[in-house]
Amino acid sequence: MQNEKIKEVFEFPCGLNIENRIVLAPMSTDSGTEKGGLSTEDVDFILKRSEGFGMVILGSHSVSPSGNAFKRGWNIYNPANAPILTKLVEKLHEKNVKVVIQIYHAGRLAQPAFIEGKQPIAPSRIPANRKFASYPRDMTEIEIQQTIKDFRVACEIAMEIGFDGVELHGANTYLLQQFYSAHSNRRQDRWGGSRTKRMTFLIEVVDACIKAIKEKAKRPFLLGYRFSPEELETPGIRMADTKILLTELTKLPLDYVHISLSNYQKKSQEGLNIIEELNQVIPPSIPFIGCGNIQTPKEVKEISEMVSLFSVGNATLSDPLWAKKILQGNHDIKTSMGMKDQKSLAIPLPLWKSMLKAPLVFFKEDLAKEAKK
Ligand SMILES: Cc1cc2nc3c(=O)[nH]c(=O)nc-3n(C[C@H](O)[C@H](O)[C@H](O)COP(=O)(O)O)c2cc1C
């Protein structure tokens, strides 16, 4: 099944063009250097998977030392990490692939061990519903203002390094989402209370980045926003909240909104197709990046009829040439991998080890072969 639409050049509102409509989804590897830079294994992992993509989004980079969610996570605030990022951007540009860096603050999902033994900071003193969670402390007014500044500075660093844009990580229950969620935000000041007040922090972060780009960008520079449409907690974010969030966000000069979803066909808690529902509130002037378990040419066709662009992560783990094959109409896509394939697939060891904990997800074929012996 050839699919011509996905091969079209795409222009974002800021004027930046990408070669086609396939985006490499942000993937953190938890394999960075001591200083929070990309390791050489990380660089190999990204370069090997970048073939054929119009745009690559680098996985989450923390904007401040209090924002790290991983032991070997990446950050953008340490100047020591700029040279390797510069090199990676140059290499991707040589291949005509545009590159965006995702920036985040983990808020209550930061673990003391990864933030110099300190207590995580969050909108309110409510722990996340996770095994590893600890009690965060309420952010002070000064810390809130500083974190908005940290996002702005991260945006400026990304421009200096030569990135084509930044993606604000407002998904996966990190700090930006924590301010919007009535579960994690119980504040009574101007940052909490009504939906509008809970939205204030993320809108101020977006505004600060827009300002930075207006003042400092020497060429078209993207600003994207990633969001998760629903939470399981009660109270928590529901589709009605997300529709309001997107209605407000898309009034701002964003270049795209990017959903974080495990399956592009996923239904909301009310039983409606999430992407189709959100299409009703996202104006056509703001590109919508779809996502979630897109593997086969049939799935590519379906998602490309729903949204302007789509991102793909997992499919590239077992087949790093996934995008190239899809563009060429080559259906010989590898959907599983063997337990001995770590090096040939250029998957950093810490990420590989976490994949080994879910063998039925990643190593189906290998296990089936073993079972037949
Ligand atoms: C190893 C791995 C790391 C990920 N890291 C990030 C991340 O840093 N930021 C993010 O927004 N999503 C992250 N994700 C989620 C993906 O971007 C994507 O939304 C998800 O995997 C669903 O799409 P897929 O089925 O095409 O992989 C990660 C996914 C994987 C598999």
The ligand as an SDF file (V2000), in Angstrom:
LIG
                    3D

 31 33  0  0  0  0  0  0  0  0999 V2000
   12.0390    3.9080   25.2340 C   0  0  0  0  0  0  0  0  0  0  0  0
   10.9890    4.9790   25.2000 C   0  0  0  0  0  0  0  0  0  0  0  0
   11.2710    6.2340   25.7440 C   0  0  0  0  0  0  0  0  0  0  0  0
   10.3130    7.2490   25.7110 C   0  0  0  0  0  0  0  0  0  0  0  0
   10.6330    8.5140   26.1560 N   0  0  0  0  0  0  0  0  0  0  0  0
    9.7620    9.5280   25.9820 C   0  0  0  0  0  0  0  0  0  0  0  0
   10.1420   10.8740   26.2640 C   0  0  0  0  0  0  0  0  0  0  0  0
   11.2690   11.1850   26.6220 O   0  0  0  0  0  0  0  0  0  0  0  0
    9.1960   11.8390   26.0910 N   0  0  0  0  0  0  0  0  0  0  0  0
    7.9320   11.5600   25.6430 C   0  0  0  0  0  0  0  0  0  0  0  0
    7.1220   12.4770   25.4870 O   0  0  0  0  0  0  0  0  0  0  0  0
    7.5630   10.2960   25.3500 N   0  0  0  0  0  0  0  0  0  0  0  0
    8.4530    9.2940   25.4850 C   0  0  0  0  0  0  0  0  0  0  0  0
    8.0940    8.0320   25.1000 N   0  0  0  0  0  0  0  0  0  0  0  0
    6.7680    7.7980   24.5080 C   0  0  0  0  0  0  0  0  0  0  0  0
    6.8580    7.8720   22.9850 C   0  0  0  0  0  0  0  0  0  0  0  0
    7.2380    9.1600   22.5640 O   0  0  0  0  0  0  0  0  0  0  0  0
    5.5170    7.4850   22.3360 C   0  0  0  0  0  0  0  0  0  0  0  0
    4.5530    8.4400   22.6800 O   0  0  0  0  0  0  0  0  0  0  0  0
    4.9980    6.1140   22.7750 C   0  0  0  0  0  0  0  0  0  0  0  0
    6.0280    5.1630   22.7820 O   0  0  0  0  0  0  0  0  0  0  0  0
    3.8380    5.6340   21.8820 C   0  0  0  0  0  0  0  0  0  0  0  0
    4.1980    5.6220   20.5330 O   0  0  0  0  0  0  0  0  0  0  0  0
    4.7870    4.2960   19.8130 P   0  0  0  0  0  0  0  0  0  0  0  0
    3.7910    3.2200   19.9970 O   0  0  0  0  0  0  0  0  0  0  0  0
    5.0050    4.6850   18.3790 O   0  0  0  0  0  0  0  0  0  0  0  0
    6.0810    3.9940   20.5020 O   0  0  0  0  0  0  0  0  0  0  0  0
    9.0390    7.0010   25.1490 C   0  0  0  0  0  0  0  0  0  0  0  0
    8.7690    5.7300   24.6220 C   0  0  0  0  0  0  0  0  0  0  0  0
    9.7270    4.7410   24.6260 C   0  0  0  0  0  0  0  0  0  0  0  0
    9.4090    3.4010   24.0090 C   0  0  0  0  0  0  0  0  0  0  0  0
  1  2  1  0
  2  3  1  0
  2 30  2  0
  3  4  2  0
  4  5  1  0
  4 28  1  0
  5  6  2  0
  6  7  1  0
  6 13  1  0
  7  8  2  0
  7  9  1  0
  9 10  1  0
 10 11  2  0
 10 12  1  0
 12 13  2  0
 13 14  1  0
 14 15  1  0
 14 28  1  0
 15 16  1  0
 16 17  1  0
 16 18  1  0
 18 19  1  0
 18 20  1  0
 20 21  1  0
 20 22  1  0
 22 23  1  0
 23 24  1  0
 24 25  2  0
 24 26  1  0
 24 27  1  0
 28 29  2  0
 29 30  1  0
 30 31  1  0
M  END
$$$$
